[in-house]
Amino acid sequence: MPLSTSITFDTPGVYGIRLQGFLDESWSDRLNGVEIRVQDLPDEPPVSVLIGHFVDQTALAGVLNTLYDLGYPLLTVELLEVQPSRRARTR
């Protein structure tokens, strides 16, 4: 994804996370309120797709650590949209 602006560790954004396995939607609240969808195709392992807003990359890392602790292999992590920071909005 080409970026038109520089980002830092504290830049808010929408991230997409794909992992192998079935992750139930009930985990959304424990994972920063992300939307969880499961792609379950015949003859292929299920893939869970998580999309959510993260206030910074520390929040993203927290979700990734939880997924690691649960034993889900990550397939991709992608920045989908950069959002204005709270600091930029208050100036």
C-alpha positions in Angstrom: 0.0 0.0 0.0 1.6 3.3 -1.0 1.5 5.9 1.7 1.0 9.6 1.0 2.2 10.5 4.5 4.8 9.3 6.9 3.7 7.2 9.9 5.2 6.8 13.3 4.6 4.3 16.1 1.9 6.5 17.5 0.0 7.0 14.2 -3.6 5.7 14.4 -4.8 3.5 11.7 -7.0 0.7 10.5 -5.2 -2.6 10.2 -6.2 -5.9 8.6 -4.9 -9.1 10.1 -5.2 -12.5 8.5 -4.5 -15.6 10.5 -4.8 -19.3 9.9 -7.6 -20.9 11.9 -11.1 -20.2 13.2 -11.4 -17.3 15.6 -14.8 -17.0 17.1 -16.5 -13.5 16.9 -16.8 -13.5 20.7 -13.1 -12.6 20.9 -13.8 -9.2 19.4 -14.1 -7.4 22.7 -10.9 -8.9 24.0 -9.1 -7.8 20.8 -9.7 -4.1 20.7 -13.2 -4.4 19.2 -12.0 -5.7 15.9 -14.4 -7.1 13.3 -13.8 -10.8 12.8 -14.8 -12.8 9.7 -13.9 -16.3 8.9 -13.2 -17.5 5.3 -13.9 -21.3 5.4 -13.4 -22.8 1.9 -13.7 -26.5 1.1 -10.3 -28.4 1.2 -8.5 -25.4 2.8 -7.8 -24.5 6.4 -10.1 -21.7 7.7 -8.7 -18.2 7.6 -9.8 -15.5 10.1 -9.8 -11.9 8.9 -9.7 -9.2 11.6 -10.2 -5.5 10.7 -10.0 -2.8 13.3 -8.9 0.7 14.3 -5.8 0.9 16.5 -4.8 4.1 18.3 -1.2 3.3 17.8 1.2 0.4 17.1 1.4 -0.5 20.8 -2.3 -1.4 20.7 -1.7 -3.4 17.5 1.2 -5.3 19.2 -1.1 -6.1 22.1 -3.6 -7.8 19.8 -0.8 -9.6 17.9 0.6 -10.9 21.2 -2.8 -12.2 22.3 -3.1 -14.0 18.9 0.4 -15.5 19.4 -0.5 -16.6 23.0 -3.7 -18.3 21.6 -1.5 -20.2 19.0 -2.8 -18.6 15.8 -0.2 -18.5 12.9 -0.2 -15.0 11.3 -0.6 -14.8 7.6 -0.6 -11.0 7.0 -0.7 -7.7 8.9 -1.5 -4.7 6.7 -2.1 -1.0 7.3 -5.3 -0.3 5.4 -5.9 3.3 6.3 -3.9 6.0 8.1 -6.1 8.1 10.4 -5.4 11.6 11.8 -4.0 11.5 15.2 -5.7 13.1 18.2 -2.9 15.6 18.5 -3.4 16.8 14.8 -7.2 17.2 15.4 -6.7 19.4 18.5 -4.4 21.9 16.9 
